[in-house]
């Protein structure tokens, strides 16, 4: 079994910062891309940022310059540093990872962590 466990969400004022973490555990051979997605009430889940195993990153336009994604391959962990937070960043944030087990790769999702930004 594989699990993705997120932490670091919470309530902060606009302009503040939060750091999300997501650790993958279980029978893992290799982790390819990892990423963060978010879903606000009444909206579809959207991509926030992704990072490849080699460290190449991709960001949604709405978070460029404010959010930074990083990963620690030795710990099977991905991070999302969120600065200059805005009320529109309020959402449930989900971790995603493309994990290889026994020669097969598939997407795994975390349970989500709530991020609430007050104005």
C-alpha positions as a printed NumPy array, in Angstrom:
array([[  0.   ,   0.   ,   0.   ],
       [  1.012,   3.584,  -0.607],
       [ -0.097,   6.599,   1.403],
       [  0.313,  10.317,   0.88 ],
       [ -0.058,  12.283,   4.084],
       [ -0.347,  16.061,   3.944],
       [  0.222,  18.55 ,   6.723],
       [  0.642,  22.27 ,   7.218],
       [ -2.736,  23.711,   6.324],
       [ -4.518,  26.23 ,   8.474],
       [ -5.987,  29.701,   8.796],
       [ -3.857,  32.761,   8.103],
       [ -4.47 ,  36.391,   7.253],
       [ -4.009,  37.747,   3.773],
       [ -0.361,  38.46 ,   3.098],
       [  0.77 ,  35.646,   5.348],
       [  2.591,  32.423,   4.603],
       [  2.057,  28.702,   4.993],
       [  4.164,  25.679,   4.17 ],
       [  2.492,  22.446,   3.151],
       [  4.217,  19.078,   3.314],
       [  3.277,  15.736,   1.797],
       [  5.094,  12.528,   2.628],
       [  4.702,   9.342,   0.632],
       [  5.105,   6.022,   2.403],
       [  4.698,   2.355,   1.648],
       [  6.103,   0.002,  -0.927],
       [  7.625,   2.518,  -3.342],
       [ 10.138,   1.773,  -6.056],
       [ 10.34 ,   5.262,  -7.502],
       [  8.405,   8.523,  -7.485],
       [  8.183,  10.414, -10.74 ],
       [  6.385,  13.766, -10.765],
       [  4.805,  15.171,  -7.601],
       [  2.449,  18.061,  -7.342],
       [ -0.14 ,  20.102,  -5.536],
       [ -3.7  ,  20.73 ,  -6.632],
       [ -6.482,  22.673,  -4.96 ],
       [-10.239,  22.76 ,  -4.962],
       [-12.258,  25.721,  -3.769],
       [-15.944,  25.384,  -2.842],
       [-18.076,  25.103,  -5.953],
       [-15.077,  24.914,  -8.271],
       [-13.185,  22.189, -10.057],
       [ -9.881,  20.898,  -8.795],
       [ -7.03 ,  22.824, -10.388],
       [ -3.293,  22.418, -10.703],
       [ -1.185,  24.58 ,  -8.429],
       [  2.353,  23.345,  -9.062],
       [  4.268,  20.251, -10.122],
       [  7.853,  19.105,  -9.835],
       [  9.644,  16.294, -11.655],
       [ 12.069,  13.886, -10.06 ],
       [ 14.845,  15.978, -11.579],
       [ 13.537,  19.192, -10.05 ],
       [ 11.846,  20.866, -13.012],
       [  8.86 ,  22.885, -11.867],
       [  5.613,  24.155, -13.315],
       [  3.193,  26.647, -11.755],
       [ -0.289,  27.911, -12.339],
       [ -0.207,  31.539, -13.454],
       [ -2.197,  32.549, -10.391],
       [  0.558,  31.461,  -7.991],
       [  3.723,  32.258,  -9.944],
       [  6.093,  34.376,  -7.904],
       [  4.252,  33.606,  -4.661],
       [  4.412,  29.805,  -4.285],
       [  7.45 ,  27.546,  -4.449],
       [  7.32 ,  23.788,  -4.837],
       [ 10.251,  21.622,  -3.775],
       [ 10.934,  18.007,  -2.914],
       [ 13.25 ,  15.849,  -0.881],
       [ 13.687,  12.619,  -2.814],
       [ 15.421,  10.892,   0.086],
       [ 12.337,  11.5  ,   2.237],
       [  9.742,  10.96 ,  -0.523],
       [  8.338,  14.345,   0.451],
       [  7.085,  17.327,  -1.512],
       [  6.626,  20.812,  -0.103],
       [  4.678,  23.894,  -1.093],
       [  5.85 ,  27.194,   0.337],
       [  3.037,  29.713,  -0.027],
       [  3.78 ,  33.408,   0.468],
       [  1.741,  36.572,  -0.017],
       [ -1.426,  34.555,   0.431],
       [ -4.713,  35.937,  -0.854],
       [ -8.312,  35.123,   0.091],
       [ -8.72 ,  33.508,  -3.343],
       [ -6.089,  30.932,  -2.356],
       [ -8.623,  29.481,   0.083],
       [ -9.197,  25.842,  -0.871],
       [ -8.528,  22.255,   0.05 ],
       [ -5.028,  21.456,  -1.154],
       [ -4.276,  17.955,  -2.401],
       [ -0.933,  16.284,  -2.892],
       [ -0.438,  14.106,  -5.962],
       [  2.356,  11.733,  -6.914],
       [  3.109,   9.435,  -9.828],
       [  4.496,   6.415,  -8.004],
       [  6.09 ,   3.308,  -9.463],
       [  5.477,   0.017,  -7.681],
       [  6.496,  -3.404,  -9.038],
       [  6.989,  -2.022, -12.528],
       [  3.684,  -0.156, -12.735],
       [  3.089,   3.545, -12.191],
       [ -0.112,   5.238, -11.168],
       [ -1.331,   8.444,  -9.576],
       [ -1.881,   8.63 ,  -5.847],
       [ -3.674,  11.399,  -3.933],
       [ -3.511,  12.637,  -0.394],
       [ -6.568,  13.253,   1.737],
       [ -6.364,  17.024,   1.402],
       [ -5.559,  19.809,   3.817],
       [ -7.66 ,  22.94 ,   4.293],
       [ -6.077,  26.326,   3.659],
       [ -8.159,  29.344,   4.629],
       [ -7.04 ,  32.918,   4.031],
       [ -8.909,  35.678,   5.825],
       [ -9.107,  39.188,   4.415]])
